[in-house]
Amino acid sequence: MNEYAEITQMLSKGTVVQGLDFNNPLVFPFFPATAFRKRSLTEAMDASISPFSYIRINNPNREALAEVVNYLEQGEKSLIFSAGMGAISTTLFALLEPGDEIICNRNIYGETHRIMSVILKKFRISTNFVNFDDIQNIRDAITPKTKLIYSEVCSNPVLHVADVPEIAKIAHQNNCLLMIDNTFTTPIAIKPFTLGADIVINSLTKYMNGHSDVIGGSITTSAELMKQIEAYCIRMGTSGDPYASFTMLKNFGTMHLRVRTQMANAAKLAKALEENQLVKKVNHPSLKSYPQHELAMKLFEHPERISGMLSFELSGDIKKVDEFMSRLSFVSYAGTLGGIHTTLMHPVSTSHKEVPVAEREAMGITSSLMRISTGIEDADDLIAEFNYALEVLA
Ligand SMILES: Cc1ncc(COP(=O)(O)O)c(C=O)c1O
């Protein structure tokens, strides 16, 4: 089927899983069963005859979803987890040993920062947080103990862009693994595995599911690394819930349409906010003023196909921000992202609340920074909504 476009091929994936005959329903059925019957001990002992056993170990809904994720990310193997954080923590526990070091982009999601700076530290795995905007900082931070380099493609919430192919070269020259979080960008915009990343994580809760109704995460990697990761996932109990996988597979059908609209809306809104005198600063890599615009243009096909996320700095105190928010009609404040509805969030009081202030400020996260996750609304309505609400700052 190679002659068809990605969207066309993707819709034919995740319809069959080995060992189950469903009489061809048009959509993949839901399997809540915690276990599958075995007709004989021979069948129980031979996974090639009957691959499904117990819900924590394997499940048809997770497998069907993993096939689609794997197709989109172009990896060797993908696995579905309970959450993006489940995918990240399980993978780091599976691949690292006490005494190992991580080099992590200092511009990173707050909870990922906490996993490394607090939880892994307890197990004598240390993390050096450096600024990946200058990749020389990565070379300088490498030690003989460095085992893994970690970054988001576009960081939460300031959208710093990581030069994935160049970072992959540094990782491999130094026998390190490169793990990349593609949550903000999705495989619709970029496929880090094809650019040299060894492990790709997605919080499926966000753009890929897109409907703000279930939680899940994925890891895409080589078959060899997946053996280790899967063994930890089974024992740590971080496998994805079947209902979430069932729901996500349905919602994946519209992923191209949704995500492309969201990314185009973000670029259009970023441009409009930049033109608004009442906004101090706008962060979106599509903007020519964005410090890493050129790098973004090297990595992404089009300025309107980078990320549905943007952030901006408001002038004024909290009271003014409250007034600004009270003037919004269809845009809601919510502590998530990637859904079809545009949402707004204040990183200092939510996602990055626990990151020490100095580190937060070094990331560019100030108390006047607001993060926007653009939905699929009409772009002109969205621009008018923000411009109207911003008038309170005049
Ligand atoms: C960039 C990024 N990675 C990972 C996660 C974690 O995902 P989840 O909430 O599905 O655990 C998030 C959550 O916001 C995120 O923004």
The ligand as a Tripos MOL2 file, in Angstrom:
@<TRIPOS>MOLECULE
LIG
   16    16     1     0     0
SMALL
NO_CHARGES

@<TRIPOS>ATOM
      1 C1          5.5900   17.3140   27.0950 C.3       1 LIG1
      2 C2          4.8620   16.3730   27.9990 C.ar      1 LIG1
      3 N1          5.3450   15.1350   28.1710 N.ar      1 LIG1
      4 C3          4.7320   14.2440   28.9720 C.ar      1 LIG1
      5 C4          3.5860   14.5680   29.6590 C.ar      1 LIG1
      6 C5          2.9420   13.5690   30.5730 C.3       1 LIG1
      7 O1          1.7930   13.0380   30.0170 O.3       1 LIG1
      8 P1          0.6010   12.3750   30.8730 P.3       1 LIG1
      9 O2         -0.1550   13.4830   31.5160 O.co2     1 LIG1
     10 O3         -0.1610   11.6020   29.8320 O.co2     1 LIG1
     11 O4          1.2360   11.4830   31.8930 O.co2     1 LIG1
     12 C6          3.0510   15.8530   29.5070 C.ar      1 LIG1
     13 C7          1.8270   16.2460   30.2310 C.2       1 LIG1
     14 O5          1.3940   17.3750   30.1850 O.2       1 LIG1
     15 C8          3.7090   16.7820   28.6570 C.ar      1 LIG1
     16 O6          3.2380   18.0290   28.4890 O.3       1 LIG1
@<TRIPOS>BOND
     1     1     2 1
     2     2     3 ar
     3     2    15 ar
     4     3     4 ar
     5     4     5 ar
     6     5     6 1
     7     5    12 ar
     8     6     7 1
     9     7     8 1
    10     8     9 2
    11     8    10 1
    12     8    11 1
    13    12    13 1
    14    12    15 ar
    15    13    14 2
    16    15    16 1
@<TRIPOS>SUBSTRUCTURE
     1 LIG1         1 GROUP 0 **** ****
